[in-house]
Amino acid sequence: MHITILTYGSRGDIQPFVALGVELLRSGHQVRLAVPALFKEFVMAQGLEFAALSGDPQALLRSDAGQELLKAGANGLKFLKSFGDLVRSDLLGVLADSLEACAGTDLIVATAFTFWGLEISQAINVPCVFANVNALSPTREFAIPSVPSGLVPPILNKLTYPLSLIAFWQLYREPLNAWRKSELGLPPLGIFDEPIDRLQKTNMPFLYGISPSVLPRPQDWPTHLHMTGYWYLDQPDFQPTASLIDFLDSGEPPVYIGFGSMAERDATELTDIVLASLLKSGQRGLLLSGWGGIQQTDLPDTVLKVDSAPHDWLLPKMSAVIHHGGAGTTAAALRSGRPSMAVPFFGDQPFWGDRIAMLGVGVRAVPRLQLSIDTLSASIGALVNNQSFKANAKQLADRISLENGTKNAVNIIQFSL
């Protein structure tokens, strides 16, 4: 069977779906990944077919509109407006590329940010499976991850899903309806025809690449919604640089601090806070990616900046992991068995930061706009010295290691078709 996976976003957004594609490939399927062009080499190195989608999401995040998105933080209305400014800039090109990428396929896998896979599946008469790394199906057990923790009383948890998703749908509805009519020959959709609800009504599998040890599957979900376990892409052939090996061997395990593309326009200020916090807490540090023009010569001997290194190799060698709280990076941090914390910028990141604290594997999240030398140094001290965090993180990692999320997801796909 030929399967096309449509997905969009940064490297952290793409990698879980590459892992899913690799497992489908191992199971004997042909797999095409349709993603932004900057990930072509990454995708093809895994033996997958590649199809380019328009736009550069990392450049978008660095743009003025992207920076407004980061500044919006937990301000829902401002976040929605800023996100709308981003998605409209490349949407028509991405829609055209998505349709072309699905030519000749037997199954489409769509995500929250490429939900139009459902429109394409209807037009070319092939099934569509939904896959995502955040839970977007209504439940009474927790609010939709994009809603900040504690903002609504638990009795309203389930209501946050349709309200949020219908608001999100309005960003796309007008251009998507024009495309449905002109390119797919499909009738227009209404204000309340948000895509996740329409996908759920097809009764095709919903695959959530989330560990049930981290976020238990809600008991009020219907049977076609699955919490498969995380979708990890291991890179066992990674060859570290001599400087990285020397740094790791030269002292106590460092604290990992990396915010990915979140930090690029804010690198100097963030670096100043990070360096002062490491000094105050007496810890060595390793900075990974997203630090703009910061050079190694700008850093003390106790801190190393690395452009790239796979999380599965690097994070278990750290004393603690500090990150932005994206779903994929949180999964990697929890798998490493090291205490962690999130510094959320926007979106679902506060949700995963809260889960870390609730599971007892790290300290409470500190939103980026509240980050200071005092808050970060205190958090580093707690992560490195709290024995309960260390024990709980190791136990959780052991449970996660027994799950095989990609294999579970592939089995569900194959069983349903």
C-alpha positions as CSV (number, residue, x, y, z in Angstrom):
1,M,0.0,0.0,0.0
2,H,1.2,3.5,-0.8
3,I,0.7,6.0,2.1
4,T,1.2,9.7,2.0
5,I,1.8,11.6,5.3
6,L,1.0,15.3,5.3
7,T,2.5,17.3,8.1
8,Y,3.9,20.8,8.7
9,G,6.0,22.8,11.2
10,S,9.5,22.8,12.7
11,R,11.9,19.9,13.0
12,G,10.3,18.9,16.3
13,D,6.9,18.8,14.6
14,I,8.1,16.8,11.7
15,Q,10.3,14.2,13.4
16,P,7.6,12.1,15.0
17,F,5.9,11.6,11.6
18,V,9.2,10.6,10.1
19,A,9.4,8.0,12.8
20,L,5.9,6.8,11.9
21,G,6.8,6.7,8.2
22,V,9.9,4.6,8.9
23,E,7.9,2.1,10.8
24,L,5.3,1.9,8.0
25,L,8.2,1.4,5.6
26,R,9.6,-1.5,7.7
27,S,6.1,-3.0,7.5
28,G,6.3,-3.2,3.7
29,H,4.5,-0.1,2.7
30,Q,5.6,2.7,0.3
31,V,5.7,5.9,2.2
32,R,5.8,9.5,1.0
33,L,6.3,12.4,3.5
34,A,5.0,15.7,2.3
35,V,6.7,18.4,4.4
36,P,8.4,21.8,3.9
37,A,11.4,21.7,1.5
38,L,14.0,22.4,4.2
39,F,13.5,18.9,5.5
40,K,14.1,17.1,2.2
41,E,17.5,15.7,3.2
42,F,16.3,14.6,6.6
43,V,13.3,12.7,5.1
44,M,15.2,11.1,2.3
45,A,18.0,9.9,4.6
46,Q,15.4,7.7,6.3
47,G,14.6,6.0,2.9
48,L,11.2,7.7,2.6
49,E,9.8,9.4,-0.5
50,F,9.7,13.2,-0.3
51,A,7.3,15.7,-1.5
52,A,7.8,19.5,-0.9
53,L,5.2,21.7,0.7
54,S,5.5,25.5,0.2
55,G,6.9,27.8,2.8
56,D,9.6,27.8,5.5
57,P,7.9,27.5,8.9
58,Q,11.2,28.3,10.7
59,A,11.6,31.5,8.7
60,L,8.0,32.3,9.5
61,L,8.6,32.0,13.2
62,R,11.6,34.4,12.8
63,S,9.4,36.9,10.9
64,D,7.6,39.9,12.5
65,A,4.3,37.9,12.5
66,G,6.1,34.9,14.1
67,Q,7.5,37.1,16.8
68,E,4.1,38.5,17.6
69,L,3.0,34.8,18.0
70,L,5.7,34.2,20.6
71,K,4.9,37.4,22.4
72,A,1.2,36.4,22.6
73,G,2.0,33.6,24.9
74,A,-1.1,32.6,26.9
75,N,-3.2,35.5,25.4
76,G,-5.6,33.4,23.4
77,L,-7.1,36.1,21.2
78,K,-3.8,37.7,20.4
79,F,-2.3,34.2,19.7
80,L,-5.1,33.3,17.3
81,K,-4.7,36.6,15.4
82,S,-0.9,36.1,15.1
83,F,-1.3,32.5,14.1
84,G,-3.8,33.6,11.4
85,D,-1.3,36.0,10.0
86,L,1.2,33.2,9.7
87,V,-1.0,30.5,8.1
88,R,-2.5,32.8,5.5
89,S,0.9,33.7,4.0
90,D,1.7,30.2,2.6
91,L,-1.7,28.4,2.7
92,L,-2.7,28.4,-1.0
93,G,0.7,27.1,-2.0
94,V,0.6,24.4,0.7
95,L,-2.8,23.3,-0.4
96,A,-1.8,22.9,-4.0
97,D,1.4,21.0,-3.0
98,S,-0.6,18.7,-0.7
99,L,-3.0,17.8,-3.5
100,E,-0.1,17.0,-5.8
101,A,1.7,15.0,-3.1
102,C,-1.3,12.7,-2.7
103,A,-1.5,11.8,-6.4
104,G,-1.6,8.0,-6.7
105,T,-1.7,7.2,-3.0
106,D,-3.9,4.6,-1.3
107,L,-4.1,6.2,2.2
108,I,-3.6,9.8,3.5
109,V,-2.4,10.5,7.0
110,A,-3.3,14.0,8.0
111,T,-2.4,16.0,11.1
112,A,-3.9,19.0,13.0
113,F,-1.9,21.4,10.8
114,T,-2.7,19.5,7.5
115,F,-6.3,18.6,8.2
116,W,-7.1,19.3,4.6
117,G,-6.0,15.8,3.9
118,L,-9.6,15.0,4.6
119,E,-10.7,17.2,1.7
120,I,-8.2,15.6,-0.6
121,S,-9.2,12.1,0.5
122,Q,-12.9,12.9,-0.3
123,A,-11.9,14.3,-3.7
124,I,-9.7,11.3,-4.8
125,N,-11.7,8.7,-2.9
126,V,-9.1,7.2,-0.6
127,P,-9.3,6.8,3.2
128,C,-7.8,9.4,5.6
129,V,-6.3,8.6,9.1
130,F,-5.7,11.4,11.6
131,A,-2.4,11.4,13.5
132,N,-1.2,14.0,16.0
133,V,1.1,14.5,19.0
134,N,-1.4,16.5,20.9
135,A,-4.8,15.3,22.1
136,L,-7.6,17.2,20.3
137,S,-10.6,14.9,20.9
138,P,-13.1,16.2,23.5
139,T,-12.8,14.7,27.0
140,R,-14.0,15.7,30.5
141,E,-10.6,14.7,31.9
142,F,-8.5,17.7,30.7
143,A,-9.0,20.8,28.7
144,I,-7.6,21.1,25.1
145,P,-3.8,21.5,25.4
146,S,-3.8,25.0,23.9
147,V,-5.9,26.3,26.9
148,P,-3.7,27.3,29.8
149,S,-4.0,25.1,32.9
150,G,-6.4,26.4,35.4
151,L,-8.1,28.9,33.0
152,V,-11.4,27.0,33.1
153,P,-13.0,24.9,35.8
154,P,-12.9,21.1,35.2
155,I,-16.6,20.9,34.5
156,L,-16.0,22.9,31.3
157,N,-13.0,20.9,30.1
158,K,-15.0,19.2,27.3
159,L,-16.4,22.4,26.0
160,T,-12.9,23.9,25.4
161,Y,-12.4,21.5,22.4
162,P,-15.3,22.7,20.1
163,L,-14.8,26.3,21.1
164,S,-11.1,26.3,20.4
165,L,-11.3,24.2,17.3
166,I,-14.2,26.2,15.8
167,A,-12.2,29.4,16.4
168,F,-9.2,27.9,14.8
169,W,-11.3,26.7,11.8
170,Q,-12.3,30.3,11.0
171,L,-8.6,31.1,10.1
172,Y,-8.9,28.6,7.3
173,R,-12.5,28.4,6.3
174,E,-12.7,31.1,3.6
175,P,-9.5,30.1,1.6
176,L,-10.2,26.4,2.1
177,N,-13.8,26.7,0.8
178,A,-12.5,28.6,-2.3
179,W,-10.0,25.8,-2.9
180,R,-12.6,23.1,-2.3
181,K,-14.7,24.6,-5.0
182,S,-12.1,25.6,-7.6
183,E,-9.7,22.6,-7.3
184,L,-11.7,19.7,-5.7
185,G,-15.2,20.3,-6.9
186,L,-16.6,20.1,-3.4
187,P,-19.3,22.2,-1.8
188,P,-18.4,24.9,0.8
189,L,-18.3,24.2,4.6
190,G,-20.0,26.2,7.3
191,I,-18.9,28.1,10.3
192,F,-19.2,25.0,12.6
193,D,-17.8,22.4,10.2
194,E,-14.4,22.3,12.0
195,P,-12.1,19.6,10.6
196,I,-11.3,17.6,13.7
197,D,-15.0,16.9,14.3
198,R,-15.5,16.0,10.7
199,L,-12.6,13.6,10.8
200,Q,-13.9,12.0,13.9
201,K,-17.2,11.4,12.3
202,T,-15.6,9.2,9.6
203,N,-14.8,6.7,12.3
204,M,-11.3,6.2,10.8
205,P,-8.6,5.7,13.4
206,F,-7.3,8.7,15.4
207,L,-3.7,8.1,16.3
208,Y,-2.2,10.1,19.1
209,G,1.6,9.7,19.4
210,I,1.5,10.2,23.2
211,S,2.6,7.9,26.0
212,P,-0.3,6.7,28.1
213,S,2.2,6.6,31.0
214,V,2.5,10.4,30.6
215,L,-1.1,11.2,29.7
216,P,-3.5,8.3,30.3
217,R,-6.1,7.7,27.6
218,P,-9.4,9.4,28.6
219,Q,-12.1,6.9,29.6
220,D,-14.8,8.8,27.8
221,W,-13.1,8.5,24.3
222,P,-14.8,6.3,21.7
223,T,-12.9,3.2,20.6
224,H,-11.4,4.6,17.4
225,L,-9.3,7.1,19.3
226,H,-5.9,5.6,20.3
227,M,-3.1,6.7,22.6
228,T,-0.3,4.7,20.9
229,G,2.8,5.7,22.8
230,Y,5.4,8.2,21.6
231,W,6.8,8.0,18.0
232,Y,10.6,8.1,18.4
233,L,13.2,8.2,15.7
234,D,16.5,6.8,17.0
235,Q,19.7,7.7,15.2
236,P,22.2,5.1,16.4
237,D,24.8,6.0,13.7
238,F,25.3,9.5,15.1
239,Q,29.0,10.5,15.4
240,P,29.6,13.3,17.9
241,T,32.3,15.8,17.4
242,A,35.6,15.6,19.3
243,S,34.7,18.9,21.1
244,L,31.4,17.4,22.3
245,I,33.1,14.2,23.6
246,D,35.8,16.2,25.3
247,F,33.3,18.5,27.0
248,L,31.2,15.6,28.3
249,D,34.3,13.9,29.6
250,S,35.8,16.9,31.3
251,G,33.5,17.3,34.2
252,E,30.1,16.5,35.8
253,P,27.1,15.9,33.5
254,P,25.9,19.3,32.2
255,V,22.4,20.8,32.2
256,Y,20.9,20.7,28.7
257,I,19.2,24.0,27.7
258,G,17.6,24.2,24.3
259,F,14.5,26.1,23.0
260,G,14.9,25.3,19.3
261,S,13.5,27.8,16.9
262,M,11.7,29.5,19.7
263,A,14.9,31.3,20.8
264,E,16.3,32.6,17.5
265,R,15.2,36.2,17.7
266,D,15.7,36.4,21.4
267,A,19.0,34.6,21.6
268,T,21.2,37.3,23.2
269,E,18.9,38.0,26.1
270,L,18.1,34.3,26.7
271,T,21.8,33.5,26.6
272,D,22.6,36.1,29.3
273,I,19.9,34.7,31.6
274,V,21.1,31.1,31.0
275,L,24.8,31.8,31.5
276,A,24.2,33.8,34.7
277,S,21.8,31.1,36.0
278,L,24.3,28.3,35.3
279,L,27.0,30.3,37.1
280,K,24.8,31.1,40.1
281,S,23.7,27.4,40.4
282,G,27.3,26.2,39.9
283,Q,26.4,23.9,37.0
284,R,27.9,23.2,33.6
285,G,25.6,23.7,30.6
286,L,25.1,22.5,27.1
287,L,23.2,24.7,24.7
288,L,21.6,23.0,21.6
289,S,20.5,25.0,18.5
290,G,18.4,28.1,18.2
291,W,21.0,30.5,19.7
292,G,21.3,32.7,16.7
293,G,24.7,34.5,16.4
294,I,26.1,33.3,19.7
295,Q,29.5,31.8,19.2
296,Q,31.5,29.4,21.3
297,T,34.1,32.1,21.9
298,D,31.3,34.1,23.7
299,L,30.9,31.3,26.2
300,P,32.8,30.3,29.3
301,D,34.7,26.9,29.4
302,T,31.9,25.5,31.5
303,V,29.3,25.9,28.7
304,L,29.3,24.3,25.2
305,K,27.1,25.3,22.3
306,V,26.2,22.5,19.9
307,D,24.5,23.0,16.5
308,S,22.8,19.6,16.4
309,A,22.8,16.3,18.2
310,P,20.0,13.6,18.4
311,H,18.1,13.7,21.6
312,D,18.2,9.9,22.0
313,W,22.0,10.1,22.1
314,L,22.5,13.3,24.0
315,L,19.8,13.7,26.7
316,P,20.6,10.6,28.7
317,K,24.1,12.1,29.2
318,M,22.8,15.2,30.9
319,S,22.1,15.9,34.6
320,A,18.8,17.7,33.7
321,V,16.9,18.9,30.6
322,I,15.4,22.4,30.1
323,H,13.4,23.0,27.0
324,H,10.5,24.9,25.5
325,G,7.8,22.3,26.2
326,G,6.9,21.2,22.7
327,A,5.3,17.8,22.5
328,G,8.2,16.1,20.7
329,T,10.9,17.6,22.9
330,T,8.9,16.8,26.1
331,A,8.7,13.2,24.9
332,A,12.5,13.1,24.3
333,A,13.1,14.6,27.7
334,L,10.9,12.1,29.5
335,R,12.4,9.2,27.7
336,S,15.9,10.2,28.7
337,G,15.1,9.5,32.4
338,R,16.5,12.9,33.5
339,P,14.6,15.5,35.5
340,S,13.2,18.3,33.3
341,M,11.4,21.5,33.1
342,A,9.7,23.6,30.4
343,V,10.0,27.2,29.6
344,P,6.9,27.6,27.5
345,F,6.5,30.3,24.8
346,F,3.0,29.6,23.5
347,G,0.4,27.0,22.3
348,D,0.5,23.5,23.9
349,Q,3.8,24.1,25.6
350,P,2.4,25.1,29.0
351,F,0.3,21.9,29.0
352,W,3.3,19.7,28.7
353,G,5.2,21.8,31.2
354,D,2.4,21.2,33.7
355,R,2.5,17.4,33.0
356,I,6.2,17.3,33.9
357,A,5.4,18.8,37.3
358,M,2.3,16.7,37.9
359,L,4.3,13.5,37.2
360,G,6.9,14.5,39.8
361,V,9.7,14.3,37.2
362,G,10.7,18.0,37.3
363,V,9.9,21.5,38.5
364,R,6.9,23.6,37.5
365,A,7.2,25.4,34.2
366,V,8.4,29.0,34.0
367,P,6.8,30.9,31.1
368,R,9.4,32.6,28.9
369,L,8.1,36.0,29.7
370,Q,8.6,35.3,33.5
371,L,12.1,33.8,33.1
372,S,14.8,35.5,35.1
373,I,18.2,34.6,36.6
374,D,16.6,34.0,39.9
375,T,13.8,31.7,38.6
376,L,16.0,29.7,36.3
377,S,18.9,29.3,38.7
378,A,16.5,28.1,41.4
379,S,15.0,25.6,39.0
380,I,18.3,24.3,37.9
381,G,19.3,23.7,41.5
382,A,16.1,21.8,42.2
383,L,16.4,19.6,39.1
384,V,20.0,18.7,39.8
385,N,19.7,18.1,43.6
386,N,16.1,16.7,44.1
387,Q,16.5,12.9,44.5
388,S,12.7,12.4,44.1
389,F,12.8,14.0,40.7
390,K,15.6,11.7,39.7
391,A,13.9,8.5,40.9
392,N,10.6,9.4,39.4
393,A,12.2,10.4,36.0
394,K,14.0,7.1,35.9
395,Q,10.9,5.1,36.7
396,L,8.8,6.9,34.1
397,A,11.5,6.4,31.4
398,D,11.5,2.7,32.2
399,R,7.7,2.5,31.6
400,I,8.0,4.5,28.4
401,S,10.7,2.1,27.2
402,L,8.2,-0.8,27.3
403,E,5.9,1.0,24.8
404,N,6.3,0.9,21.1
405,G,4.3,3.8,19.8
406,T,5.2,3.6,16.1
407,K,4.5,-0.2,16.0
408,N,1.2,0.2,17.8
409,A,0.2,3.0,15.3
410,V,1.1,0.9,12.3
411,N,-0.8,-2.1,13.6
412,I,-3.9,0.0,14.1
413,I,-3.6,1.4,10.6
414,Q,-3.2,-2.0,9.0
415,F,-6.1,-3.6,11.1
416,S,-8.5,-0.8,10.1
417,L,-8.0,-1.0,6.3
